[in-house]
Amino acid sequence: MDSVDPALRRPGRFDREIEIGVPDEVGREEILQIHTRGMPLSDDVDLGHLADETHGFVGADIESLTKEAAMKALRRYLPEIDLDEEDIPPSLIDRMIVKRQDFRGALNEVEPSAMREVLVELPKISWDDVGGLHSAKEQVQESVEWPLSNPERFDRLGVDPPAGVLLYGPPGTGKTLMAKAVANETNANFISVRGPQLLSKWVGESEKAIRQTFRKARQVSPTVIFFDELDALAPGRGGETGSNVSERVVNQLLTELDGLEEMENVMVIGATNRPDMIDPALLRSGRFDRLVMIGEPDVDGRERILEIHTQNTPLAADVTLREIAEITDGYVGSDLESIAREAAIEALREDEEADIVEMRHFRQAMENVRPTITDDILDYYEQIEEEFQGGGSGGPGPTGRRDSRIGFQ
């Protein structure tokens, strides 16, 4: 629409502008009823539930979805059809129905048009795949799942849900994994943005990319926008020279998060291992309201993480995951995953035909995998957490940024 000459859009020419946007849940159910009114549906097909699952689908997408479901049903009956006959027996036609499983299969193949440029295929990760971190999981569920799944809770108490959640902590603790889990659990559209990919040397392009991301998210809400490596996208302002791309990006982010336009069921999650580098203005209430520390897992958490990463590995009788968890202090999720993998490789290194992993293989693996959490890193994040809990605006400003001298992975 912006490509149309403004002179054509004045009164006396094109007097009215009618936006035909992405339909809401009620609209999607009506469109589904239209495209399935001549279709024999089984009793387990719930059009209301389908409408709830098709966020971002426009009319053409829903039409394609129903056609694909019908084709899947037809393929199921194809072995019973004699292709040499001109007509299909009426008895077979009477038995042909489209089942819920046909629509489930079609949903895996038909993508929403409104999300095509930013659609992310997520692995099926649930909260069961996130070991330990119980307190952090509860905070994320309260901040992201509750507003999207049960908004009436906040309406009942007359408060607005958090606008954004910042996950911070050492590398490898599961920040990105937690964002994937919450996106799957909420059944919302998911837009993943890696910080550096939005930055452009051309003036105005980076801000335009931010605007388009939020505009797309509002169109297909409920949506979760995940900014990975947020420190690269929104560093503290005031210390940059040249084109000042980062400063303009931060300003655009501030405008989108709490500007004049409502967020409308759009939740923002950021992840970083350098929270002190993020502009303090982003970390005040109304923007990234909840700051959640994803830290080192405790013994129970490490045991659960090991169970997750060894669930498909045949273990010898002498392998005690609890014992491994007790001696892996300082190891985070990615380290424990490496230990499980290295132990299997050690077993194969000994015997190419090995079909079991023993405790000694785990001990050898622990010698090769060093823990991420050191005393310096632990002190750094404890200090950051104290500053955030103390009501600070998110750590030192751009002119007093901490020189941590910590080697991050």
N, C-alpha and C positions, 0 to 999 in steps of 0.2 A: 504494500500500500504506500510506503514511503517513496516508491519509485514513480508514483503518479504525480504529474505536475500540479502544484497547489492551485493554479488558476482554474483547473477543472473541478476543484473540490469546494468552490465558493457557492453560495446561494444563487439560484438561477441556472446552474448547470447540473452538477450532481448534488442535489439539495440535501439528501439524506445519506448517511453512511451507516450501514447495518453490519455489525461484526457477527459472523457466524463462527463461534469459537468451539472449543472442545466441550462436548456435552458432559453434564454432571451425572451422578449416579441414577437419578430419576430419569433423565433423558436417555441414558444408555439402556435402561430396562425397557423403555418404550420402543426404542429402535430394535432391541432384541425380540420383542413381541411381534413387531412388524415382519422381521425377516424369518421368524420361525412359525408364523401363523398357519402355514400350509405344511409344516413339518411334523411327522409323528414322533413325539418326544416321550421318553420313558418317564416314569414317576419320580426318578431320582434327579431329574434335571430341574434345578431351581434358578429361574432367570434372575431373580433378585440377587442371589449369591453370585451369579456370573457377572451381573452389572457391578457388584462390589469389587470384583477381581480385575476388572478391565479398565483401570485408571489410565487415562491418556488415549483411549480408543475413540476415534471419530466414527461417523456413520459408515464410511467405506471399510474401515477396519472390522467393524462388527459384522458387516455383510460378508466380508472375506472369512471371518471366523466361523459363521454359521455354515457357509459353503464347505469349508475345510472339514468341519465336524460331520457334515452329511457325507462327504467323500470318504471319510474314515469309516463311517457306518456301512457305506456301500462296499468298501473293500472287505469288510468282515463277512458280508454275505456273498461275495464274489465266487467262492468255491462251489456254492450251491446253484449258481446260474449257468445254464447251458448256453454258451455263446453261439452255438449253431442254430438255436431257436430264435425266431424273430421276436417273440413276445416272452416276457417274464411271467411265470405262472402266478395267477392272482393269489393263491395260497401263500406264496413266498412274499409277495408285496404286502400282504396283510401282516406278516410277521416282522417286516422291516421297521425298526425304530432307531432313533438316535439316542444314545445313552450319555450319561454324564462323563464316562471315560473318553468318549469321542471329543467332547468339548475340552476336556483336560489335555488331550493330545494336540488339539488344534491350538490351544493357548500357547503351547511350546513352540509353535511354528509361525504364528501371526504376531508381528510386532506392531506396537502402536505408532502411527505416523507422527504424532506430535513429539515422540521421544526418539525418533530414528537417529538424529545426529548425536544424541548424548546417551543412548541406551547402553547400559552396562550389564553384561551377563554375569550374574553372581553365582559362585558355588553355593550349594545348599548347606549353608552353615547355620546352626541353631545355637542357642545358649548352652546346650549340652556339649558343644565342641569347644567352649571357652572354659578352660580349667581354672579353678580358684577365683580370685578377684571378686569375691562375693559382694563386698561393699561397693566396689566400682560398678558392678553389674546392676545393683539395686538403684544406684544414682542415675545411671543411664536409662534404665527402664522407666523410672519416675519422670525423667526429663523428656524422653523421646516417645516411648511406647504409650504412656498414659494420655498425652495430648492427642495422639493420632487414633488410638483405639477407643479411648473412653473420655472424650472431651467434656462430657456432661459433668464429670467430677469437678472440673475447674469452674464450669458455669454455675454449678450448684453453690460454690463458695464465693463466686463473684470475683475471681482472680484470673489473670492471663497466664498461660503456660510459659515456661522459659523459651526464649527465642533461639538460643543456641547453646551447644555444649562443647567445651574444649577438653579433649583427652590429651594429657601430657604425661610424660614419664620417660624412663630410659629406653633405648632402642630394644626391640625384640620382646616387649612385654605383652603385646597383643592389642595395641590401639586400633590398628586397621582391621584386625580380626573381629574386634568388638563392634566396629561400625558395620561390617558385613552382616554380623549376626542380628543386629537391631533392625537392619533394613529388611532382612528376610522375615523376622518375627512380626514386624508391623504390617507386612504385605503392602508396603507403600512403594511408589516409584523411587528409584535410587539413581542419583547423578553423582558420579565420582569425578573430582577435579584434583589433579596433582598440581601443587602450587606452581612449579616452574612452567607448566605447559601453557598457562594463560599469558605469560609475559611476552611482549612483542616489542621489537625496536621501533615499530611504526607508531607515531603519535596517535593516541585515541583507540588503538586496536585492543589493548589490554582492558581498558574500561568497558569497551563495547562487549567484549567476551563475558565480563562479569554481569553486565546488564542482561545479556541474552540468556545466560545461565539461570538467573533468578526469574526472568520473564517466562522461560520455558517451564521452570519448576512451578510457578503459580498457575500456569495453564493446565498442568496435568496433576495438580495436587489431589491427595496428600503426597508429598514428596520429601525425601531426605537428601539434602545436598551434603556431600562429604568432601571437605577440603583437606587433602593429605599434604604433609609438609607445609603447614600454614605459615611457618616462619619465613619460607622463601617467597611467599606471595605477599605477606603483609608485615615487613620489618618496621622497626621504629622509624618515624619520620624525623627529618632534620639533619641527618648525617649524609645525605646523598647529594651528589653533584651530577651535572650533565642533564639527561632528559627527564630525570625525576619520575620514572615510570612507576616505581614502587609507591611513591607518595600518592600519585593519582589513583593507583589501584586501591590503596587503603581508604582514600576518600570515597571512592565508589562503593567499596564494601560497607563503610559506615552508613552511606546513604541508603543502600539496599536493606540493611539489617533493621534500621529503625527510622527510615525516612517517612515521607507522606503516604507511600503506598503500603497497604497492609500485607503481612506475610501470607495470610490465608492458607493455613495448614501446611506450611513449608517449615521444616525443621533443619537447622544447620548444625553439622558436626565438624569440628576441626581436630586435627591431630598434629602433634609436634613433639620433638624431644628437646627443643630449645625454647621454652616459653618466655625466657627473658628477652628474646630477640623480637617478639611480637609487639606491635604498637600498643601501648597501654590503653588507648582509647577504645580498642576492640574488646577489652576485657572488663569493661564496666557493665553494670546491670542494664538490661535491655538489648544487649548484643550477645556476647557469650556469657550468659547468666551463670551457668554451672561450670565450674572448673574441677575436673575429675582427675585425680592422680591415679595413673595405672602403674603401680609400683611392683616391687619384687614379690612373687608369690610366697606364701608360707609353706610349711611342710605338707599340710593337707592339700594345698593348691598344687604343689610340685608333684605329689603322688597322683593327683587327678590328671595333670598334664601328661605324665608318663603313661598313664592308662590309655589316654586318648591316642598317643602316638605309637603305642605298642599293641593296639587292639587287634591288628591283623598280623602281628608277628608271633610265630610260635616260640614260646619261652620255656626254658628248662625249669625243672622243679626247684632248682636252687636259686632262681631269680626272685628277689623280694623287692618290689618297687618301693615299698615303704622305707627300706634300708637305703636305697639309692636316693630317695627324697630327703632323708635325714642328713646325708653327707654332701648334698649339692647346694649348700647355702651360698647365695649370691648368683645362682643360675636362674635365668628368666626362661620364658616359654620357648623362644627360638633356640636357646642353648640346650634345653632338654630334648627338643626335637632332634637337634644335631647328635646328641648322645645316643638316642634310640637308633638313628640312622648309622652312626659310626659303629655301634655295637654289632649291627647286622653285617656291616662291611667287614669287620674284624672276623666274624664267624666265617664269611665267604672266603676271606683271605687265607684262613687256616685250611679250609676244605671247600672246594668249589661245589661239592654236592651237599653241603651242610643244609639241614632242614630245621635247625633249632638254634636259639641264641642262649648262651649260658651267662652266668653272673660274671665270670672272669672277662668276658667280652665287654660287658658294661664297664668294668673297672679299667680296662685298657682304653675304652672310649673316653672316659672321664679324664684320663691323662692328656688326651689330644684336644679336648674342648675346654677352653678357659672360660670362666664366668664373666658375664658382662658387668655385673655390679661390683664395683670396687669401693673402698672407703671414701675416696674423693667424690665419686659419682653419687654415692648415697648421701653424703653431706650436702652436696649441691642441690639435690632434689628435696631434701628435708628443709633446707633453707628456703627454697622456692615455695614449698607447700606452706610453711609458716607465714611467709609474706602474703600469700593469697588468702589464707584463713584469717590473717590479721586485718583484713579489710583494705589492703593495698590495691592499687589499680592494676596490678599485674606485674610488679617488679620494677626495676630501674628504668628510667626513661632513656631516650636515645642518646642523651649526653652523658649518662652515668651508667652505661651498660657494663655488666659484670664481665671481667676477664677471667673466665673459669679455668683456663689451662687444662681442660679435660679432653682426652682423646675420645671422641664419639665414633661409633662404628658406622 
